[in-house]
Amino acid sequence: MTAPTTTDMTVAPRVPPAEPKARFSDLFAAEWIKLWSLRSTPWAFLATVAMVLTSTVTIALSDVQQYAQSDQTQRELFRTLGRVADSFPFTTATMLIAGAGAIGAMTILGEYTTGMIRTTFTAVPARSAVMAAKVAVITVATTALGVVLAFASYGATQVVMSGQNLAVGPGHPGIPRMLVASALLAPVCALVGMAVAAVVRHSVATIVTTTALFFVLPTLLNDRSRLSASFLHMTIQQAWGRIAQGQATGEEWPWTVGGACVVLAVWSLLAATLAVFSANKRDQ
């Protein structure tokens, strides 16, 4: 007799292919969509634009009116220094610092306050990569904002000052440096606001902390001693003023434009590092 044959019908279970890891470009695109899907984002950008341009035009109108009533000595002083300073005044820079800092903080607080950050980290467990994408998105968005506002402020000022033949071209001494410094002020402050929000994760505490860093700290320092002057030079406002308008607080403790550039670069790097590596297991 022939022995019966049996066929092994056991089928090995199919192993689903591993999902490809999210590329940084995918994370960037997702975070970009997420940023602009927030209703508050366009309003925050528009409010910053409105504050900056209103401040610039108001100051320019006031200075032009005062120029018409000034003597020859005051007019020469304004022609030498005022035309560059009015193209992006210190008050205007303050408005940009506040607006950009709020935009940066908003990108983090929006997810932490609603708990959406859990969903984000569940979808993409590589938390540092997610935060790096957020940093990249806010850097690109606010750099574009800074460029637009720097040139818009400069242009609006020239229109106002042209009535007194005070307008200056973009190649005028001091104007290129002012444009670059003012454009880069926005991403620096946005990154700082983002870092504070990523570390603090509470709306009120974030507002208090960023306000202290941006505005309160410089008022507590002076140039009466080397130590105090050194810390004063490390603040964002003073560094921007040194680059954009040549403001050097105190002749006794001078500092260079290059040093001011280093200050802004350090603020940016530290803020980006804190934002990226603050994403630990605590989501609330």
C-alpha positions as CSV (number, residue, x, y, z in Angstrom):
1,M,0.0,0.0,0.0
2,T,1.1,3.5,-0.7
3,A,1.4,5.7,2.4
4,P,-0.9,8.7,2.4
5,T,0.8,12.0,1.9
6,T,-0.2,15.1,3.8
7,T,0.4,18.7,2.7
8,D,1.4,21.2,5.3
9,M,-1.1,24.0,4.8
10,T,0.3,26.2,7.5
11,V,1.0,29.7,6.2
12,A,3.4,31.9,7.9
13,P,1.8,35.1,9.2
14,R,2.5,38.1,7.0
15,V,4.6,40.7,8.7
16,P,3.4,44.2,7.7
17,P,6.2,46.3,6.3
18,A,7.7,48.8,8.7
19,E,6.4,52.2,8.2
20,P,9.0,54.6,7.0
21,K,10.3,57.1,9.5
22,A,9.0,60.6,9.1
23,R,11.5,62.7,7.2
24,F,12.4,66.2,8.5
25,S,10.7,67.7,5.4
26,D,7.5,65.9,6.4
27,L,7.7,67.2,9.9
28,F,8.4,70.7,8.7
29,A,5.4,70.6,6.4
30,A,3.2,69.3,9.1
31,E,4.3,71.9,11.6
32,W,3.9,74.6,8.9
33,I,0.3,73.6,8.3
34,K,-0.3,73.3,12.0
35,L,1.0,76.9,12.6
36,W,-1.2,78.5,10.0
37,S,-4.3,76.4,11.0
38,L,-4.4,78.2,14.3
39,R,-6.9,81.1,14.1
40,S,-4.6,83.2,16.3
41,T,-1.6,83.0,14.0
42,P,-2.8,85.4,11.2
43,W,-4.1,87.8,13.8
44,A,-0.8,87.7,15.7
45,F,1.2,88.5,12.6
46,L,-1.3,91.3,11.6
47,A,-1.2,92.8,15.0
48,T,2.6,92.9,15.0
49,V,2.6,94.5,11.6
50,A,0.1,97.1,12.7
51,M,2.0,97.9,15.9
52,V,5.3,98.3,14.1
53,L,4.1,100.4,11.3
54,T,1.9,102.6,13.5
55,S,4.9,103.3,15.8
56,T,7.2,104.0,12.9
57,V,4.9,106.5,11.1
58,T,3.9,108.2,14.3
59,I,7.5,108.8,15.3
60,A,8.5,109.9,11.8
61,L,5.6,112.4,11.6
62,S,6.5,113.9,15.0
63,D,10.2,114.2,14.1
64,V,9.5,115.8,10.8
65,Q,7.3,118.4,12.4
66,Q,9.9,119.1,15.0
67,Y,12.6,119.3,12.3
68,A,10.6,122.1,10.6
69,Q,10.7,124.1,13.8
70,S,14.4,123.4,14.7
71,D,17.4,125.6,14.2
72,Q,20.2,124.9,11.9
73,T,22.3,123.0,14.5
74,Q,19.5,120.6,15.4
75,R,18.7,120.1,11.7
76,E,22.3,119.0,11.0
77,L,22.2,116.7,13.9
78,F,19.0,115.1,12.7
79,R,20.4,114.7,9.2
80,T,23.4,113.0,10.6
81,L,21.8,110.6,13.0
82,G,18.0,110.9,13.0
83,R,17.3,109.8,9.5
84,V,18.7,106.3,10.1
85,A,17.3,106.1,13.6
86,D,13.8,107.0,12.4
87,S,13.9,104.3,9.7
88,F,13.4,101.8,12.5
89,P,13.1,103.5,15.9
90,F,13.8,102.0,19.2
91,T,10.1,102.0,20.1
92,T,9.3,100.2,16.9
93,A,11.9,97.6,17.8
94,T,10.2,97.2,21.1
95,M,6.9,96.5,19.4
96,L,8.5,93.9,17.1
97,I,10.2,92.2,20.1
98,A,6.9,91.9,21.9
99,G,5.0,90.7,18.8
100,A,7.6,88.1,17.7
101,G,8.1,86.8,21.2
102,A,4.3,86.3,21.5
103,I,4.2,84.4,18.2
104,G,7.0,82.1,19.2
105,A,5.4,81.3,22.6
106,M,2.0,80.8,20.9
107,T,3.3,77.9,18.8
108,I,4.2,75.9,21.9
109,L,1.4,77.0,24.3
110,G,-1.3,76.2,21.8
111,E,-0.4,72.5,22.0
112,Y,0.5,72.2,25.7
113,T,-2.6,74.0,27.0
114,T,-5.0,71.9,24.9
115,G,-3.1,68.6,25.4
116,M,-2.6,68.3,21.6
117,I,1.1,67.8,22.3
118,R,0.3,64.2,23.4
119,T,-1.2,63.4,20.0
120,T,1.8,64.9,18.3
121,F,4.3,62.9,20.2
122,T,2.2,59.7,19.9
123,A,2.2,60.1,16.1
124,V,5.9,61.0,16.0
125,P,7.8,59.6,19.1
126,A,11.0,61.4,18.0
127,R,10.2,64.4,20.2
128,S,13.4,66.3,19.5
129,A,12.8,66.0,15.8
130,V,9.3,67.4,16.2
131,M,10.5,70.3,18.2
132,A,13.3,70.9,15.7
133,A,10.7,71.2,13.0
134,K,8.8,73.7,15.1
135,V,11.9,75.7,15.6
136,A,12.6,75.7,11.8
137,V,9.1,76.7,11.0
138,I,8.9,79.6,13.4
139,T,12.4,80.7,12.3
140,V,11.4,80.8,8.6
141,A,8.0,82.5,9.3
142,T,9.3,85.2,11.6
143,T,12.4,85.9,9.5
144,A,10.0,86.6,6.6
145,L,8.0,88.8,9.0
146,G,11.1,90.6,10.1
147,V,12.3,91.3,6.5
148,V,8.9,92.6,5.5
149,L,8.6,94.9,8.5
150,A,12.2,96.2,8.2
151,F,11.7,97.3,4.6
152,A,8.1,98.5,5.2
153,S,9.2,100.6,8.2
154,Y,12.1,102.0,6.2
155,G,9.8,102.8,3.2
156,A,7.1,104.4,5.3
157,T,9.7,106.6,7.0
158,Q,11.1,107.8,3.7
159,V,7.7,108.7,2.4
160,V,7.1,110.8,5.5
161,M,10.5,112.5,5.5
162,S,10.5,113.2,1.8
163,G,8.3,116.2,2.5
164,Q,11.3,117.9,4.1
165,N,13.8,116.4,1.6
166,L,15.1,114.1,4.4
167,A,14.6,110.8,2.6
168,V,17.7,108.6,2.2
169,G,18.3,105.7,-0.1
170,P,18.9,102.1,0.9
171,G,22.7,102.6,0.4
172,H,22.9,105.4,2.8
173,P,25.5,104.8,5.6
174,G,23.8,102.8,8.4
175,I,20.7,101.8,6.5
176,P,21.8,98.4,5.3
177,R,23.0,97.4,8.8
178,M,19.7,98.7,10.2
179,L,17.7,96.7,7.8
180,V,19.6,93.4,8.5
181,A,19.5,93.9,12.3
182,S,15.8,94.7,12.3
183,A,14.9,91.8,10.1
184,L,16.8,89.3,12.3
185,L,15.4,90.7,15.5
186,A,12.1,89.0,14.8
187,P,13.3,85.3,14.7
188,V,15.7,85.9,17.6
189,C,12.8,87.1,19.8
190,A,10.4,84.4,18.5
191,L,12.9,81.7,19.4
192,V,13.3,83.1,22.9
193,G,9.5,83.2,23.4
194,M,9.3,79.6,22.1
195,A,12.0,78.4,24.4
196,V,10.4,80.0,27.5
197,A,7.0,78.5,26.6
198,A,8.6,75.0,26.0
199,V,10.2,75.1,29.4
200,V,7.5,76.9,31.5
201,R,4.4,75.5,29.7
202,H,2.0,77.9,31.4
203,S,0.5,80.9,29.7
204,V,0.8,83.5,32.5
205,A,4.2,82.4,33.6
206,T,5.4,82.5,30.0
207,I,4.2,86.1,29.6
208,V,5.8,87.2,32.8
209,T,9.1,85.5,32.0
210,T,9.4,86.8,28.4
211,T,8.5,90.3,29.6
212,A,11.1,90.1,32.2
213,L,13.8,88.9,29.8
214,F,12.9,91.4,27.0
215,F,12.0,94.6,28.9
216,V,12.5,94.4,32.7
217,L,16.0,93.1,32.8
218,P,17.5,95.9,30.7
219,T,16.0,98.5,33.1
220,L,17.6,96.9,36.1
221,L,21.1,97.2,34.5
222,N,23.3,100.3,33.8
223,D,26.7,101.2,32.5
224,R,28.2,102.5,35.8
225,S,30.3,99.4,36.4
226,R,32.0,96.9,34.1
227,L,30.0,94.0,35.4
228,S,26.6,95.8,35.0
229,A,27.6,97.1,31.6
230,S,28.6,93.7,30.5
231,F,25.2,92.2,31.4
232,L,23.5,95.1,29.8
233,H,25.3,94.5,26.6
234,M,24.0,90.9,26.7
235,T,20.4,91.9,26.4
236,I,18.5,91.7,23.1
237,Q,17.4,95.3,23.0
238,Q,20.9,96.7,23.6
239,A,22.5,94.4,21.1
240,W,20.0,95.3,18.4
241,G,20.5,99.0,19.2
242,R,24.3,98.7,18.9
243,I,24.0,97.0,15.5
244,A,21.1,98.9,14.0
245,Q,21.7,102.4,15.3
246,G,25.2,102.4,16.6
247,Q,24.0,103.0,20.2
248,A,26.8,102.2,22.6
249,T,25.7,102.7,26.2
250,G,28.5,104.4,28.0
251,E,31.8,105.5,26.6
252,E,33.7,104.0,29.6
253,W,32.8,100.4,28.7
254,P,32.7,100.4,24.9
255,W,31.6,97.4,22.9
256,T,31.7,96.5,19.2
257,V,29.1,95.7,16.6
258,G,30.6,92.2,16.2
259,G,30.1,91.6,19.9
260,A,26.5,92.6,19.6
261,C,26.1,90.2,16.7
262,V,27.5,87.4,18.9
263,V,25.0,88.3,21.6
264,L,22.0,87.8,19.2
265,A,23.5,84.6,17.9
266,V,24.0,83.2,21.4
267,W,20.4,84.1,22.3
268,S,19.2,82.3,19.2
269,L,21.3,79.2,19.7
270,L,20.4,78.8,23.4
271,A,16.7,79.4,22.8
272,A,16.6,76.8,19.9
273,T,18.5,74.3,22.0
274,L,16.1,74.7,25.0
275,A,13.1,74.4,22.7
276,V,14.4,71.2,21.0
277,F,15.6,69.3,24.0
278,S,12.9,70.4,26.5
279,A,10.5,67.7,25.1
280,N,10.8,65.1,27.9
281,K,8.2,62.6,29.1
282,R,6.3,65.2,30.9
283,D,3.6,66.5,28.5
284,Q,1.8,68.8,30.9
